[in-house]
Amino acid sequence: MVSSPGLVLYSEFLLLVQFVYGLRLNDGELPIQDSTGTFDYSELGLKKWKFPCMHLAAQTLFTWVFWVTLRQHIREKKIKRRAKHTSQSGIPLTSLAHPFVQALRKMSSLDPHSSSSPSEYDALDERASDDAKALMLWVKTVLAKYWIILCCGAFLLVGLQDDVSVYQIGYMAIFLFILICYQISLTTWRLVLRPLWWVMVIYSICILLLVYTYQFDNMPMYWHNATGLSDQWLYNLGLRQHTKTSLLMELLTPTAFSIIIVIQLHFFHRPFMAMIDIRNAKCETNTNPQSRYQSIGETVEQIPEEHEDASNQPTRRITRRDSGEHDVTDGQRHPVSPGHQKSPLVSCLIKMVEFYNDVTVLLWRLAELHISKLVNFILICVVVNKVCAVNAVIIILLGISMPSHMLQRALSYCFLIWSSLVVVSKMFYQLRFVQADLFQHNCTDKSLPVPKNGSHFTNNAVWVGFYKTDDISNDIK
């Protein structure tokens, strides 16, 4: 949203330039190459099309999308400016969602065969926005809790690709570093998480630019002359020429990764940090479901400060609404009008939240009881599936950790660090500059008569656990 003014200006400039190149001018009046003839302007998008109106229409459509984004950006700025001068806070219901929520409220609360007074409809309209905000608050809370799992999945999606490159190893190394920090120190993990998210966004943008610009004509030659690297090294770095289909898939994964991380940063990072802050955790002793799941009947407003440090918690102001026949304010009870009584939609949402919380609590308790058994079972499956020297270390540590729970917790750090080193090493071994016959050894017994050309060679790297494969993602999962 913030960059929408720049995008509008840039798109308008491209639209004007494309309009000029759509005119019927010869090459002398409107060149398509530089004076030396080594650089083609078509690589910049300046091309004379046979039917320029089609391309102008497509660019106009994209420009219209940027104009819509700019309009939304200006509207949000006006809403924020207006909210500073009014006592009403919270996110106002958009004009698109309001009719649907209003219709749903009327269908669930009113009988079409009964006569209803206008005051009932007015009270219904007043509650519609609160119901929608309560629902969106609960959805945002759930997303803030589990969106980080999607971020981890995006890490694996980029890193677990069969054609390994250096930039993919970078994704995997940072992901494993985040896991190790989380396992060793939660406080350190909380401090480094937000900077790492921004580093990964910048890293993904740089990868997208490098991979895309490498597809230009003569660009491999420019890279070779500027860096002195061979084509094999450039290929290992991830700079490769692609077809249109393969280029789309190559650019899609870093783009999707960047979008997921940006959503995490802008919407879910602060609520997630507040959830896992152990210092502010409180034990709930009240078992009343109405109080445990009060987020549906409350309007919770967060006042985030953009300049605030990531470790600071957002200020919450809670105002009890739709909590029954009476509102509780400063220890006193005041009667509530019938128009502000709890609606069927809110009751349905409360029941849904109760069921969701009960199920999640049960699953987490089961995980706490049996997660160690599941981890040990997976480790045994790994070492049995791939018999090699690096997996022998895991089975030895697993046997040592069995007798004591304290040993299991201490050696779990060793399991994680060792597995991370093995994964990164196996990915490095798939690069083209690593020779597969580097660790070959002649095992022929010279003391025995051997036929001509009967020498026996073996690769010790395979015994250790390193080998070339076309399906590396299956081996390191």
N, C-alpha and C positions, 0 to 999 in steps of 0.2 A: 504493500500500500504506500509506503513512504517513497518508494522509487517510481511511483506512477507518473509524476510530472516529467521526469527525465525520459521515461519510456514513451510518453506521448510525443515529446519533442523529437526524439530519435525516430519514431515511426513516421511522423509527419515529414521529416527530412528525407527518409528513404522513399516515401511515397512521391515526393516532388522529384527526386532524382530519377526514379523509375518512370515517371511521366515524361521527363525530358528524353530519356533513352527510348521511349515508345514513339517519339516523333520520327517522321520519315526524313532522316538526315544521313548523308553519306559518311564514310569513314574519315574523310578529310575534315568535315565539319564537326563530327562527334566521334573521336577515336575510341577504339575498343582495346587498344594495346598501348604500351608506352613507346617512346621514341626508339628504343633499342629493339623492341619486338620480343623481349624475353619475359615480360610479365603481361598476362592477359587480365583485363579488367573484369572479365566474367567471373573470376574467382571472388571478386568483391560483390558480386550480385548485379553488376552493371552490364547487362546483356540486352541485345536487341532481339526481342521475341517476334515470332511470326504473327502472333495474335496478342498484342500487348494488353488488350482490354481484359483478358482472362487473368493475367497476373496482377494487373491493377485492381481488379475486383477482389482477388484473394488478399492482397496487401491492405486494401481498404477495410476488409472484414477484420483483419488482425488489429488494425488501428482503432476500429470501433470498440473492440474488446478493451484496449488500453484506455480509451475514453471512459468506458463504463467503470473501470477500476479507479480512474481519477475522480469520477463523480462520487463513488463510494468513499474514497479517501477524504474528500472535502466534506461529505455528509457526516462522517465520523468525527472530524475536527469540530464541526458545528455542534454536534451532540455533546462532546466533551466540554466545549466552551459554555454551552447552556447549562450543563450539569454543575458547573462551578458556582452558578448564581441561583441555583434552586436547591431546596432541601431534599428533593426526591433523588434517590440514587438508584444504582442498579442498571442493568442493560435494558433499554426500552425494547418492546416487542416490535419486530420489523413488520412492515406493511404486508409482506408476503405470508408470514406465519400467523398473523393475528386472525384473519378470517377463518382459517382452518381450526384453530384452537377455539374460537368463539362458536363455530358450528358444532364442534365436538362437545363442548360444554352444554349447549342447548339440547343436543340429542340425548345426552346422558342424564340431564337433570330435570328436563321438562317433559311432561306427557303431552303429545300432540292433540289428544282429545280433551284436555282440560284447559280451562281458561286461565290465563296467567296475567297478572297485572303488569303494567310497564315498570313498576319499581323492581319486580323480580328480574326482569330482563336487564335493568340497569345494574343491579347487584351482581348478576351473572357476568356482565361485561367487566365489572371491576375485578372479579376474581379470576378472569381468564388469564390476565397477564401474570398474576401471582402463581397460578398453577403451572403456566409454561416456564416461569423462572425456576420453580421448584423442580420440575422435571429436568430442565437443562442443567441445574446445579448437580443433581444426582448423576446425570450422564457424564458431566465433566469430572466429577469425583472418581467415577469408575475408570474413565479414560486416563486421568492423571495417575491412577494407581497401576495400570497395566500397559500404558503406552510404551514404557521403557522396554518391555518385552519385544514389542514390534521393532524398536530401535536395534536391539540385539539381533533380531532376525534379519534386519537390513544389513548389519555388519557381515553376517554369515552369507547372505545372498551375494554380496560383492566379493568377499574373500574366497568363497568356495566355488571357484570356476576352474574348469579343466585346463584351459590354456593359461598357465600361470605367468604372471608378470610381476615386476618389482612393486608397482603401485598396489597390486592386490595383496602382496605380502605386507605392505604398509598398513592396509586396512586390518588384516588379521592380527598383526603385531599390536596395534593400538587396542583392538578388541580384547586380546588376551591380557594386555596391561590393565585394562579396566577391570577385568575379572579378578586378577591377582590383587589389585588394590582393594576391591570389595571384600575379598576373602581375608586379607591381612588386617586392614584397618578401615572401619566404616567412616571414621572422621576424615581420614585422608581422602577416601573415595568421594565424600561429599564436597571437599574443597576442590578437587581436580576435575570433577565431572563437568561442570559448566564450561571451564576453559577448553576441555577436550572436545566438547560438542562444537564450539566455535572453530577449533582447529580442524575438525573433520569437515565442517561446512566449507571452509576456505580450501582445504585440501581437495575436496571433491570438485569445487569450481575450477581449480587449477588443472585437475585431471581432465575435466570436460573440455576446457579450452585447448589443452595440448593435443588430446586425441582428435578433436574436430579439426584444428588447423593443420594437423599432419596429413589430412586427406587432400590438401591443395596440391596442384601440380608443382613439381620441382621442390616441394617442401622437404622430402627426404634428402635431397642433395644439399639444401641449405643447412639442415641439421648436421649432416655428415661433415660439411666444410667448417661449420661453426664450432662443433664439439670435438671433432676428430674421432668420433666413435664409429665403429663398423655397423653395418646393417644388422648383424646378429645382436650386438649390444643394444641397439635402438629397439629391436624386437623384444628383447628381454625386459627393457624398461616399460614396454607397453605401447610404444609408438609404432603402429602398424597400419598398412593400407588395408581398407575394408571395402567390401561392396556395400551398396545402400542398405540391404537387409541386415548384414552383420554390423554395420555402423549403427543402425538404429538400436540393436540389442546391446551393443557396446556402450552406447551413451545412455541407455534407459536405466541401467542399474545404478550408476552414480547419481543420476538425476533423481530417481526415486529415493535413494538414500538421503540426498540433501533435503528433499521435501520433508521426509519423516523427521529428520533431526531438527529442522527449522520449526516444525510444529511442536516438537518436544520443548524447544527453547522458549518459544513465545507463549505457549498456552499451558504446558503441563509441568515445567521444571519447578517453579516455585511451589505449587500445591504438592508435588511429589516430595520435595525437600521438607515441607512442613509435616507431611505424613510420617516420614521416617526419622524425625527429630526425636531422639530418645529423651532428651532433657525435658521436653514439653509433654511427654506421654503421660497420660493419666489412666489409672485403673477405673473401669466402670463398675460400680457396685450396684447401681440401680438396674434391676432386671426387667423393668417395665418396658415393653416394646414401644409404647407410645413415646417414651423419652429417649430410648436408644436410637430410634429412627426419626428424630425430630427434624432432620434436614428437609423432609418433604413439606412439613408445615412451617418452615422457617424461611426467611429471606436472609441469606448469608452474603454479606458484602465484603469483598476483599479490596483493600486499598493498596495496590502495588505501587512502589516507587521505582522508576526506571534506574535512578542513580543509586538505589539501595544495594548493599552488598548481598551476594547470593546466600550468605549464611543467615541474614536477618529474616525473621518470619513476618509475613504480611499481617497487617492489623485487621482483625475481624470485628465487625459489629453485627450482633445478632438481635433481630427483632422478631418476637414470637407472633405469628399470624395463623389464623385458621386452626387454632389448637383446641377448639371445642366451643363450649357455650360461653366461656369467660376468657379474657386475656389477663395475664399476670404481669404487672408492671410495678416495680419497686415494692414487692411484697403485698400489693393490694389487688383485689379482684374487682373488675368492672364488667358490667354486662355487655354482651355483644349483640348487635342487631341480627335478626334472622338472615339478612343478606350476606353476613360474613361467616355463617356457619360452614362447617366442613362439607365439601362437595363430594359426590361419588367418585369423581376422578381422583381427588386427593386420597380418598380412602383406598382406591385401587392401587395407587402408586405406593402407599404405605405398605400394603400387603406384599406388593412385588419386591420392595426393598427388604422387608422382613425375610422373605424367602431367599433372596439373594445373599443376605448376610448370614443366614443360618447355613446355607450350602457352602459358602466360602470358609466360614469358621470350621465346619466339619472337615473340609478338604485340607485346610492348613494343619489341623490337628493330626490328621492321618499322615500328612507329609512329614511333620515333626517326628512322628513315631517311627516311620519306616523309610525315611530318606537315606539313612546310612546303609540299610540293607539294599536299597535300589542302586546306590552308587557302587557298592561292592560287587553286586551282580553284573553291572555294566562293565566294570573293570575286568572281571573274569571273562566275560564274553569277548572283550577286546584282545586280551592276551592269548586267548585260545584261537581266535580267528586269525591273528597274525603272529605266528611264532617267530620271534627274532630277539636280538640281544637287548634292544631298547625296551621291549615289553617285559623282558625278564626282570628288569629293575622294578617294574610295577608289581609284579607278582611277589617279589621278595619283600617289598615294603608292605604289601597287603597282608602277607603272612605275619609280619612283625606287629602290625596294628590290630590284629584280631583280638588279643586277650584283654585289652584295656580301652575304655572309651577315651581316656586322656591321650593315649597314643594315637588313636584314630584321628582326633582333632589336630594333634601336632603334625602327624604325617600327611594330613589332607593338604597342607600347604606344599609339602614336597610333591605330592601327586599332581597338583595343579601346575606348579612351576616346571616340573619335568615334562608333563604332557605339552605345555606351551612351547618349550624348547624343541621337542620332537616335531610338533606341527610346523613350526617356522622352518626348521632344518629340512624337513621333507619337501616343503614348498620351494625352498632355495635349490634343492637338488634337481628340481624339474626344469630349471632354467637351462637354456641351450648352451651357455658357455661352460657348464659343468659337464665334463667328459664321463660317460658311463663306464669306460674301461680304465678309469684312473686307479681303482683299487683292485684290478685283476692281478691274480697271482698264479704262477705256474706250480701246479701240485704234482707234476710228473715225478715218479720215483725213479731216479736215475740208476739205482742199484739193480733194477730189474730190466730185462730186455723189453724194449718197447718198439713197436713197428714204426716205420717212417711216417712222419706227420701224425703221430699218435700222442702228442703232448696234450695234457689235460690242464685246462685253465679254469679257475673259479673266481668269481667276483666277491670279495670280502664285504663290499658294501651291502650286498643283499643279505648276508648273514647278520650284519648289524641292524638292518631294517630299512635301508635306503635303496631305491631302485626307480628307474624311469617307468612311467605309466601314463596312459592317456585318460585315466579316470582318477585323478588325484583327489577330487572332492569326495569320492566314495571311501578312500583310504583314511582321510583325516577327519571324517565326520564323528 
